[in-house]
Amino acid sequence: MKKKTWMIGLAGAVILAAAAGSCSSGSTETKSVTAATTAAAAESEAGAGAESAAAGDTNSLETAETSAENAKSDGTVSIEPQVLLDQNDVVITAQEYVTDSIWGDGIKVLIENNGSQDVGISTNELIVNDYMISGLFSSTVAAGKKANDVVYLSSSELEAAGIDTVGKIEIYFHAFDSNSYQTLWDADGVEIRTSAYDSMDTTPNDAGVELYNQDGIRIVGKTVDENSFWGTAILLYVENTTERNVGVSVDDMSVNGFMMNPFFATTVYAGKKAIDDIALLSSDLEANGIESIETVELKFHIYDADTYETITDSDPITFAAE
C-alpha cells in the first residue's frame, strides 16, 4: 500500500474527513519550504537555478491556463465500459465514471465472483495522470455473487497534485480471503483512459525547493502546514524516472534542533510521481516546546519498493520554513 499504513486502522470518521478533502491541509497557517543547504541541492541550484525559476514561472502560467481550460469540461469526463480483470474466477468490469458530492470522482465497477470462495477485492496502488493516489476501496463478494462498487479517487490528493481533469487511471487490484484476509493474488496494473485523455495536463506540480536529485529520484520541498489534521505536514513532490518502483522514507529528522518521530513512507512506481507529506504529531512538537517550524534536518532513505533493498541514503539535508 502507499503511505502511512498506521492510519488505516483509525475510525471511519477520519477516513470520511480525508475523503472530503481535509487530509493534508486546509489551514491558512502554511509556510513555504526555503533555503535548502545540502551540498547536492546547492550544486543543483547553482547549475539550474535561473532555468528552474524561469520554468517555474512558465509552468505556473501554463498550469493556470490549463486549469481554466479544464474547468470548462468539469463533469463531462466519461469512460467506455470495459473489462479490467478476468482472473481466477473473478471478473471486474468498469461501467462508468461517477462523481459524488462527498467522496469525489470514481470508477463504478461490477465485480463478479464466479468461484466457490468468498473474495475481497481492494487496490494495491492507484495512479491518476501518472500521480500515485491513495485508493479508498475494498469490496467483499460472496461465492457465486456479484457486487456493484466504486473505486474512488482521493479528492484532496488530486487537488494537491494539481489534477483538475482525470485523463488516465491505472489500478493494481489485490484479492484476499474475506474471512482470513490472507492474500489470494495480486493483479498486474490495468489502465483506463477517459474521454479527457487527449487533453490531459501533464505539467508536473513541482514548484518548491529541490531537496534531492540523484540517479533518477527527485524530491522537492513544497510547503509546511502547521495546522494540518495530524499536527504539522511537510508537503513533498517525489518523481521517479528510473525503471523500478521505489519507496522513500525519512531518517534522523529534527525540527528546530529537536529529534522527531515523523510518519512518512511513500511508494512511487517507475516513471511516476507523487505528492505526499511528512506528518509530525502535535504531541511531539508540544513535548519539545515547538510552536513554529523554523528549520528541518533529515535524511532520505530510498529503497526498492518490491524487495525493500536499500538503494541509497542521502546526506543530511537542511531547509527552512518561512
C-alpha angles and dihedrals in degrees: 000000000000118000142342100008087180087074095058095079095055124111123289090247089065091052091049091051091050092049091050089059104265096112110104104013144332095161127117090217094090126141132192122245108244144170106025107196104187114123092237092052091046092053091048092047092049092050099043109012098112092042092049092049092051092044090048091055091047093046091049091052093045091047091051091049092046092047090053090049093046091048088066090063097046112135094020099088113121141166136211114248107258142165108251099180139010107175137135094354092310121115121187119190125188106223108176147336110257138186124208124194091228107027098035127214124355149149117259109221136189113217117198119191106197094169134092096248130077108247136198120207125200136148128262092193138002121197125189122188087343093307121120107240131185112249119216097199138125127144132178120209122186120225111286094008139109134223136194114214142151129240100214124205114221106254093204093051093047088053092047090052091049093244111156097161125031112226103162135021126189118194129191107196123209123200123202141171103266091213102045097020089225116150114261098179144326120228128218116254120280124202128219119193116201129208087265095058097107092051095041114142109234097177107132115240090224103134111140140063119322109235101172136011118166139130095354098314117109125181124187126190109223115168144345114222109196094188104046125142093270099035111272128008127195108202119216136186112215123189126188116195094165125104096248136066112257137194125211127200135159132246135188094014121177133179119205087346096307122115115245137197101225126189110223136130122142132179120213118186122220111290093006139112137219139198108206139151138228106230121214116189118233090231092060092050093046092049088059096042093247113156098162134026110240107155133012129193125187147143124232117227110204120191144164105273093212101045099021088227112153114254097181145325116223126229115257110291121203126194138163134228122221 
